[in-house]
């Protein structure tokens, strides 16, 4: 059984993969992210892409 529990999540959209990578490499972001990491026990940064919508709930085109 998976014991991992999440209490909050957010989704952000970036104009391109390059923009996302540029953010990760930005010195100001890298300094600020230290505070986020210190404030939480654990976190994930997941890169996702939208999928085509299906005709019905749970259906993937």
N, C-alpha and C positions, 0 to 999 in steps of 0.2 A: 504494500500500500504506500502511496506517495504521501509523505507527511508535510510536503511544502505547502504553505498557505500564503496567499498574497492579500494585503490589506488595501493596496492602492495601485492603480496603473494609469498610464496616460499614453496617448498616441499623438505623435507629431509628424507632419508631412513636410518633406524637403523637396525642393524643385528637381534635384538630381542626386545620384550617388556621389558625384563629385562635390556637391554642396555639403552633403553629410560628412564626407571625409574631411573636407576643409574645416568644418566646425570642430571635428575631433582633434585636428592638428593645431587649431588656433590657440595661441598662448593664453589669451584672456579666458577662453573656455576651459582650458586645462587647469588654470588656477582656480576658477570657480567650482569646477567639478569636485575638487578635493573636499569642499564643504558639504556637498551633497553626499558624497561617500562617507564622510564622518558622521552624518546625521542619521544614517539608516544602518540597520544590521546587515542587510544584503540587498543587492539590486541587480537588475539585468538591463542590458541595452540590446534590443533585438531589432535587426533590420528585416522588415517585411515588405512585401509587394502586394498590391491588390490583385484579386483574382476576378475573372469574369463572373457575373451574377448568373445563377441558375434560374430556371423558370419557377421553381417551387422551393420552399424552405429546405435546406439541407442538400439540395441538388447542385452539383458543380457542372458547369458547361464544359 
